[in-house]
């Protein structure tokens, strides 16, 4: 895997180099970088999701209520994830920051905190360990997206981001399947330790194998532009109707997805009386296969349809989320667990159609200097509403219904009712598509103008150096 470098140490300005993302890297290195980042994302989601399959044994061991389960799996995690996600995104956008090292350090930290979850003796011990996991995991996706956008050509960006996104369903699959098996074999405490330790080794591997493209741009580092104030980043995001609708779409979809993931697992344990191994393995397999296919298909469709009309970056997920409604309703309604598993296959595919087209659009809707911060800002909202309120709201609703319908049916009714709400994120994705072409064209024109100005300044500087 080779990295091509220019012989001349004089380099064009940052905008010029950035516009030709991927030109300085061999295809082999591009694949290596995306591959390693996929592995990092797998561990990110695995360490976050494993608590879902371990929720019931943790509840019994520590004597927790459904609301407390929602807090520890959702809201507390989300609050601290969000507290550091934007600051870490700002750090990643700083031209002097080595994003490879940033992700490596965060990976080692959250992996260690995952292992510490297994030592919890009380509810608050577990909360503190999960806060540590959240703090580390906030430093993964925004700098990873920024790295990929700086390394892979624009024409292949949606597919590259979709491939990176495969780490999410694969990580969820491993979290559910491995978590259930490890719990039945060794207990939930050992499960946290076993899945946490490998991340430290992967962090070292990443530190040694990958290079940040910025390290190759000595001129860019020597003339690093001042950091864009956060208020300007927020103003840039708020000024994009497409971006705002994307945030609302991903946030509401994440709320339903996170709630369904946690309480869907509990539904199979309580109502279908499966073991954690059975429930984790079946839900993990269909989630891994369906989610991986959905992410891949979504990336292919986004690159194919989006090249013809950028509004179609939003089309696959709009249609898919609407198709979720009948499948999810009957999956939670049926008392036959085999039929329920079968009905959940397509929703797992539909849920992940959004990844490639959505994040490729996000990278194109904002200026290059705020990419990681923009992604972190979107994740701030989606994590707060999704991870934070998804599991908690489902658990709270279950506790409200429990006195009237019992411990089992309360979960079933909450899940059935939630299936109809998928019309909300579908609407916001459709609205985002309405504005996408105009805003992407406008941003491309601004970037091109900046590039022309930068080239002119660079050529003038070279002429002055030759004259001297």
N, C-alpha and C positions, 0 to 999 in steps of 0.2 A: 504494500500500500504506500504510494509515494505522494508527497505533497510538493506541488510545483511552486517555485518561488522565482520572483523576478530578479534579474541580475543587478539592475539599477536600483540603488538605495533611495533615489528620489522617486516619490510616489505621488499619484494624484490624490486629491482630497478624499475624505471619507465617503462622501456621496458617490464619487466615481467608483471607488472600489466596491462599495456596497451594491451599486446598481448591477454589477457583474458578478453577483454572488454565485459561487460555484466555479468561476473561471480559473481560480488559482488552485483547485483541488482535483486530484484524479478521481474518476468514478469509484475506484476501489476505496479511497479514503472516505469519500462521501458515504459509502455503504457501511464502512467500519464505524464512523461516527453515529450514524442513525441506529445501527445495530446495538452499540453499547448503550445509547440513550434509551432504546427500547427495554433493555435489561434493567436499567435504572428505574424506568417507569413501572415495570413489572413489580419490582420490590416496593416501590412507592405505594402502589395500590394493594399489593399483598399485605403489607404491614398495616395499612389503614383498614382493610376489609376483614382481616382475620377475626377481629373482635365480634363481627356479626354472627359467625357460626358458633362462636364461643359464648354468646350472650346468655343463653339459658343456663349452662353450667356455672357461669360466673354469678348469675342472679341467685341460683340456689346456694352457692358457696358463701357469697357475701351478704345474702339476704336483701337484695335490692328490689325496688318496685319497678313497674314498667316505665314510669316517668324517669326514674333514675337511670334505667338502661338507655332511654332516649337521650338523656343529658350526657352520659359518658361516651356514647357512640356518636353523638351528633353535636349538640350546641357547644359544649365546652371545647371540643376539638375545633369547631369552626371559629370560635371567638379568637383563639390564640393563633390558629392558622392565618386568619385575616389580619391579626395584629402585626404580623411580621412579613406578610406576603408582598405588600406594596413597598416597604423599605428594602426588602431583598430584591425586588424588581428594579428599584432605583439604583441599587448597587450594581446589578447586572448590566444596566444601561450605561453605567460609567465606562468610558473608553479605556480606562486604566485597569478595570476589573478583569481578571482571568475567570471567565465563566466556567471553564472546566474544573478549576480548583474550587470554585464556589459550590458547584453541584456535588463534588466529591466530599467536601467537608459536611455539607448538609446530609448527604446519604449516610455517612458514618455516624452522625449524631442521631438521626431518627432510628437507625437500625439498633443502636445501643439502647435507646429509650423503649423500643418495642420489646427487647429482651427484658427490660426492667418491669414491664407490665406484669410479667409472670410472678413477681415478688409481692404484688399488692396484697395487703391484709384487710383493707377497708375500702369503702367507696372512694374516699378522698385520696388514698394512696394510688388507686387506679386512675383517678382524674389527673393527678400530677404527672404520672407517667405518660398518659395520653396527651397532655399538654406538650410534653417534650417531643413526642412523635409529630404533633401538629407543627411545632416550631421548625423542625428539620424539614418536613415534607414541603413546607411553603417555598423552599428554595430549589425546587425541582423543575416544574413545568415552565414558568416564565423564562428563565435563562436557557432552558433546553430549546424552546421554540425560537428564541433569538439566535442561538447557535446554528440551528438547522437553516434558518432563513439566511444567515450569512455564508453558509457553506454550499447549499443546494441551489441550482439554477431555478429561476422563478417559474419556468414552464413545468418543472417537476415538483414544485413546492407542495401542492395539495396532496400529491401521492406520498411524498416524503413524510409530511405531517400525519397522514393517515397511517402509514407504517409505524411511525412513532406511537400513534394512538393505539396500536394493537396491544401495547403493553398494558392498557387498562383492562380489557376483557380477560387477557391472559392472567394478569395479576389477581383479578376477582375470582377467576376459576381456581387458581392455586390457593387463594385465601380460603375459599369455601371447601374445596376438596381436601387439601392437605390439612387444613385446620380441623375438620371433622375427624379425619383419621388419627391425627396426632392426639386429639382430645380423648378419643376412645382408647387409644393405646397407652398414653402417658399422662393424660390430664391436661387441663387448659393452661396451667402454669408452664409446663414444659413446652407446650406448643408455641407460646410467645418467644421463648428463648431460642428454640430451634429455627424459627423463621427470621429472627432478628440478627443472628450472628453473621450469616453469609453477606449481608449488606456491607459490612466493614471491609471484607475482602474485595468486593466489587468496587468500592470507593477507591481502594489502592490501585486496582487495575485501571480504572478510568483515569486517575491522576497520571499514570505512567504512559498510557497509550495515546491519549488525545491531546490536541493542541488547540488553543483558542485562535481563530483567524486574526484576531487583533495583535497577537504576538508577532505576526508576520508583517505588520504595518508599522514600521518604526516611525515613519513620518507622521502617521495619524496620531500615534501616542505622544510624539513630541509637540504636536500642536492641538492637543485634545481640546475640543470645544467645551465651553462651560455647560454644566448640567442644566437641563431644561427644568424650570421650576414646576413643582407638582401642580400648582394651580393652572399652568398652561397645559399640562398633560390632561387634567380633568376637563378643561375647556375644549380641548381638541376632541376628546371622547364625546362630550355632551353635544358638540356641534355636528356629530355624525348620527343622523337618524337611523341609519343601518346598524351602526355599532350599538346604539341604545337598545334597539329591538332585539339584536342578537343576545345582549346581556340578559334581557328579560326572558327570552326564549330558553337559553341554557339554564338560567336560574330556576325557572319553574319546572323544567324537565328534570333538573338535578334534584329538586325537592321531592318530586314524585318518585324518581328512581331510587334515591337514598332511602326514603321511607319504605318503598316496596322491597328493597334489598334486605333491610334489617328485619322488617316484620313479615315479609314473605318467608324467610327462613324460620322464624318463630311459628308462623302458621303451619308449616309442615311438621314441626316438632310437636306442637300442641294438638292440632286438629287431625293430622294424619298419623300421628304417633310414630314418626320415623326416628331413627337414631341420628345423632349428629353426623356420623359417617355417611349414612344413607342420604340424608338431606343435603349435606355439604357436597357429596360426590355428584348427585344428580343435578342439583342446581349449578354446581361449578362446571360440569361438563356442558350443559346446554348454554350457560352463560358464556363460557369460553369459546365454544364453537359459534354460537349465534353472534356474540359480540365481535369476534374476530372477523367473521364474514361481513357483518354490517359495517365495520370500520373500513375494511378493504373495498367492498362494493361502493361505499359512500365516497371514498377517495377516487376510485376509477370514474364514477359518474360525475363527480365534481370537476375533475380535470377535463372530461369529455364534454359535458354540457356547459360548464363554465366558460370554456374557450369560445363557444358560440354566443352565449349571452350570460354575463356574470350573475344575473338574478337567479340562474338555475343552480348556483352554489347552495341555495337554500331549499331547492325543490325536493330532493330525496328525503330529507328529515321532516319536511312538512307533511308529505304523504304518509311516511312511515309512522309518525306519531298518531295520526288520525286512525290508521289501521290498528294501532295498539288497543283501542277501546274495547271492541268485542272480545278479542282474544284474552285480555287481562280479566275482564268481567267474568267470563265463564271459567277461567282458570281458578279464580278464587271462589267461585260459586260451587263448583263440583266437589263431591265427596270422594271421588275416585282420584287417588294421588297420581296414578300413572297418567290418566287423562290430563290432570293439571300440569304435570311436567311437560307433556307434549304440547299443550296450548301455550306454554311460556317460551317455546323455542323462537317463534317469529318475533314476539315483542323484544327479546334480547337482541335480535338482529336489527329491528327497527330503531331501537334506542341509540345505537352507535353509528347510524348513517351520517350523523351530523359532523363528525370530528374533522375530517380532512377539509371539506368545503368551508366549514365555519372558521377554523383557525387560519386557513389560507386567506380568507377574506379579512380577518382581523389584522393580519400582517400587512395587507394592502391598504387598509383604511386609515392607518396612522403613519406618521413619518418614522424613518428608520431609527432615529435617536430615542424613541420612546416605546419601542416594540415590547420589551420585557415588562416595562411598567404598565403598558396598556393591557397586556395579557394578565398581569397580576391584579390589575384593577377589576377586570372581568371575573377572575377567579375569586376576588374578594366578595363580590356580590353573590356569585353562584354558590360559593362554599357556605356563606352565611345563611342563605335561604335553603340551599340543598342539604348539605351535610349538617348544618346547624339546626334547621327547623324541620327537616324531613322526618328523621327518626323520632324527634321529640314530639312533633305534632301528631304523628300516627300513634305514638305511645300515650299521649295525653288523651286523644280521642278514644283510644281503647279503654283507658281507665274510666272515662266518663260513661261509656256504654256498659262496662262490666257489671254494675249492680242490676242492670235490667235484663241482660242476655247471657251473662256468665263470662268466664275467663276465656273460653275458646271462641265463641261466636262473636265476641267484641272485635277480635283481630280480623276475622273473616269479613265482617260488615265494613270495617274501616278500609280494608283493601279493595273490596268491591266498589265502594263509593269513590275511591280515588281514581279508578280506571277512567271515569268520565271526564276527569279534569285534564286529560292529555290534549283536549281541544285548545287549552290555553297556550302552551308552548308552540303548538302547531300554528296558531294564529300569529304569534310574534315572529316566527321564522318566515312566514309568508310576508308579513309587513317589512321585514328586513330586506327581503328580495326585491321589493318594490323600489327601494332606494339604492340598491347595491351598484348597478351599472354606472349611474351618474356619479356617485361618490368615488368609486374606484377610478374612473376616468379622470376626475378632477384631481385626485391625489397623485395619479401617474403624471399628469401635466405639471404639477408643482414639483415633483421629484425630478422630472426631466429638465425643468427650468433651472433648478438648483444645480443639477449636474452640468449643464452648459456653462453656468456662471463659474462653477468650480474648475472646469477644464480651462476656461479662459484665464482664470487667476493662476492656475498651475503653469500654463504655457508662458504667461508673462513672467513668472518667476524664473522659469528655465532660461528665457531669453536674457533676463537680467543677469543670471549667473554666468551665461556664456559671454556676455559683454564684459563682465568683470574679469 
